[in-house]
Amino acid sequence: MMTDPIADMITRIRNAQKAEKLSVLIPASRTKKAILEVMKNEGYITDYSDAELGGKPAMKVELKYFEGQPVIDEITRASKPGRRQYSGRDDMPKVSGGLGVAIVSTSKGIMTDRSAREAGVGGEILCYVS
């Protein structure tokens, strides 16, 4: 059993980009799909689609490169199972001086830090992408 599936997803994406892969397979879940949707809308990945991994549902993530370099410079897990990290709407962090995004799980769904500020909600900071 996996302790932190979101950290596993982030590590798979990071490792695939270091190996210059065009895509990576990730075990599927609704939370991961929502995180990938935010990353797609922000332009960090090309697309994702449903697939199978060992007979179980998975997602195929199409990684994005610009001039041979990965678009995702850094992706890190913020909130961990042993130490959850929450932020109110006024304390939402800015990543790389506003150039990156923090992906936040709020009562209105998973969204970026900018969207959470506009919606006036806080929540659990899942990861930082820049």
C-alpha positions in Angstrom: 0.0 0.0 0.0 1.3 3.5 -0.9 1.4 6.1 1.8 1.4 9.2 -0.4 0.0 8.7 -3.9 0.3 12.4 -4.8 4.1 12.4 -3.9 4.4 9.2 -6.1 2.8 11.0 -9.0 5.0 14.1 -8.6 8.1 11.8 -8.5 7.1 9.9 -11.6 6.7 13.2 -13.5 10.0 14.6 -12.2 11.9 11.3 -13.1 10.3 11.0 -16.5 11.3 14.6 -17.4 14.9 14.0 -16.2 14.9 10.9 -18.5 13.5 13.1 -21.3 10.4 10.8 -21.8 7.5 12.1 -23.8 4.9 10.5 -21.5 4.5 8.7 -18.2 1.9 6.4 -16.8 0.4 7.2 -13.3 -2.1 5.1 -11.3 -5.5 6.9 -11.6 -7.5 8.7 -8.9 -9.9 11.7 -8.9 -7.5 13.9 -6.9 -4.6 13.2 -9.3 -6.9 13.9 -12.3 -7.9 17.2 -10.8 -4.2 18.1 -10.2 -3.3 17.2 -13.7 -6.2 19.3 -15.0 -4.8 22.3 -13.2 -1.3 21.6 -14.6 -2.7 21.3 -18.1 -4.7 24.6 -17.8 -1.5 26.3 -16.5 0.5 24.9 -19.4 2.9 22.6 -17.5 1.8 19.4 -19.3 0.5 18.9 -22.8 -2.4 16.6 -22.0 -3.4 13.5 -20.0 -5.7 10.6 -21.0 -7.1 7.3 -19.5 -4.9 4.2 -19.8 -4.2 0.9 -18.0 -1.3 0.0 -15.8 -1.1 -3.7 -14.9 -4.8 -4.2 -15.5 -5.7 -1.3 -13.3 -6.9 2.2 -14.3 -4.1 4.7 -14.9 -3.5 8.0 -16.7 -1.0 8.7 -19.4 0.5 12.1 -18.9 2.0 13.8 -22.0 5.0 15.9 -20.8 5.8 19.3 -22.3 9.2 20.5 -23.5 10.3 23.9 -24.8 13.5 24.1 -26.9 14.5 20.7 -25.5 14.1 21.7 -21.9 11.2 20.5 -19.6 8.6 23.2 -19.0 8.4 22.1 -15.4 11.5 23.5 -13.8 10.7 22.3 -10.3 7.8 20.3 -8.8 7.7 19.6 -5.0 5.2 18.2 -2.6 4.1 20.7 0.1 1.7 19.0 2.4 2.7 15.5 3.5 0.8 12.8 5.4 2.9 13.4 8.5 2.8 17.2 8.3 -0.2 18.8 6.6 0.2 22.3 5.3 -2.8 24.6 5.2 -3.1 28.2 4.2 -5.9 30.8 4.6 -7.0 32.9 1.8 -4.9 35.8 2.9 -1.8 33.7 3.5 -1.7 31.9 0.2 1.9 31.5 -0.9 3.4 32.9 -4.1 5.7 30.5 -5.9 8.8 31.9 -7.7 7.6 35.5 -7.2 4.2 34.7 -8.9 5.7 32.9 -11.9 4.9 29.4 -10.5 1.7 28.0 -9.0 0.8 26.4 -5.7 -1.9 23.7 -6.3 -4.4 23.9 -3.4 -7.2 21.6 -2.3 -10.1 23.8 -1.2 -13.8 23.3 -0.4 -14.5 24.5 -3.9 -12.2 21.9 -5.5 -8.6 21.7 -6.5 -7.3 25.0 -7.9 -4.2 27.3 -8.2 -3.3 29.7 -5.5 -4.4 32.6 -7.7 -7.9 31.0 -8.2 -8.2 30.4 -4.4 -7.4 34.0 -3.7 -10.0 35.2 -6.2 -12.6 32.8 -4.8 -11.7 33.9 -1.3 -11.0 30.4 0.1 -8.1 28.7 1.7 -7.1 25.1 1.9 -4.4 22.4 1.9 -1.4 23.2 -0.2 -0.8 20.0 -2.2 2.3 21.0 -4.3 4.4 23.8 -5.8 5.1 23.9 -9.6 7.4 26.3 -11.3 
